[in-house]
Amino acid sequence: NEPWRELSWGQKQNDLQYVQQYKPEKDDIRYLRILLYGPVGAGKSSFINTVSNVLRGRMTIPALASATTSDKNRGVYADDIKLALRGHVKEDHKVQQLHEQMKSSVLEKMKSVREAASDLGIPQMAMMTHIDEACSETEKDLRTVYKSKYLKKKMKDFSSAVEIPMNCIFPVKNYSEEIDMNDDIDALILSALRNMINFGDDFIEKI
């Protein structure tokens, strides 16, 4: 019955203000760059849409992801992502695609990218999406997310496979079928964003 991680439900306005008003303290850095990386269908575009909704306080025009059959098994080369981590990719660069079917190979690639980021001192976080589909109790009530033993096990499994610490993994629910804003969805997203900003801020202080 007791949550295994605490979240301040009902603190949406405080977290929203923190995220909206953040500015890097270094004058020569205008904003944080965030690389969102994951397999096809994981919910990356939906996460971007959800963040946009939360920050604006309303539903926004979505960035549509490709959902064609030919794209479902495609990914990008890990080397391209490692170049991006070093800032060696021009704006609007089109990355080469490769066929991606085995889940174990996807996890190995994610681990490889994570290790490259660690070598550069770049912090990493994991967004665990589709939590409402994974756990029936969480589907009924998002506030049970940190009481779910199943979700905790899934997070531990991912943590072991990719070697990202548990306190750097954040379960979130993306807006999908909803047409109105939901405070509980927002709370999970803002918790992740707040930590994303803090990790990024720690990184630029070391530059």
Rosetta blueprint (number, residue, H / E / L):
1 N L
2 E L
3 P L
4 W L
5 R L
6 E L
7 L L
8 S L
9 W L
10 G L
11 Q L
12 K H
13 Q H
14 N H
15 D H
16 L H
17 Q H
18 Y H
19 V H
20 Q H
21 Q H
22 Y L
23 K L
24 P L
25 E L
26 K L
27 D L
28 D L
29 I L
30 R L
31 Y L
32 L L
33 R L
34 I L
35 L L
36 L L
37 Y L
38 G L
39 P L
40 V L
41 G L
42 A L
43 G L
44 K H
45 S H
46 S H
47 F H
48 I H
49 N H
50 T H
51 V H
52 S H
53 N H
54 V H
55 L H
56 R H
57 G L
58 R L
59 M L
60 T L
61 I L
62 P L
63 A L
64 L L
65 A L
66 S L
67 A L
68 T L
69 T H
70 S H
71 D H
72 K L
73 N L
74 R E
75 G E
76 V E
77 Y L
78 A H
79 D H
80 D H
81 I H
82 K H
83 L H
84 A H
85 L H
86 R L
87 G L
88 H L
89 V L
90 K L
91 E L
92 D L
93 H L
94 K L
95 V L
96 Q L
97 Q E
98 L E
99 H E
100 E L
101 Q L
102 M L
103 K H
104 S H
105 S H
106 V H
107 L H
108 E H
109 K H
110 M H
111 K H
112 S H
113 V H
114 R H
115 E H
116 A H
117 A H
118 S H
119 D H
120 L L
121 G L
122 I L
123 P L
124 Q L
125 M L
126 A E
127 M E
128 M E
129 T L
130 H L
131 I H
132 D H
133 E H
134 A H
135 C L
136 S H
137 E H
138 T H
139 E H
140 K H
141 D L
142 L H
143 R H
144 T H
145 V H
146 Y H
147 K H
148 S L
149 K H
150 Y H
151 L H
152 K H
153 K H
154 K H
155 M H
156 K H
157 D H
158 F H
159 S H
160 S H
161 A H
162 V H
163 E L
164 I L
165 P L
166 M H
167 N H
168 C H
169 I E
170 F E
171 P E
172 V L
173 K L
174 N L
175 Y L
176 S L
177 E L
178 E L
179 I L
180 D L
181 M L
182 N L
183 D H
184 D H
185 I H
186 D H
187 A H
188 L H
189 I H
190 L H
191 S H
192 A H
193 L H
194 R H
195 N H
196 M H
197 I H
198 N H
199 F H
200 G H
201 D H
202 D H
203 F H
204 I H
205 E H
206 K H
207 I L
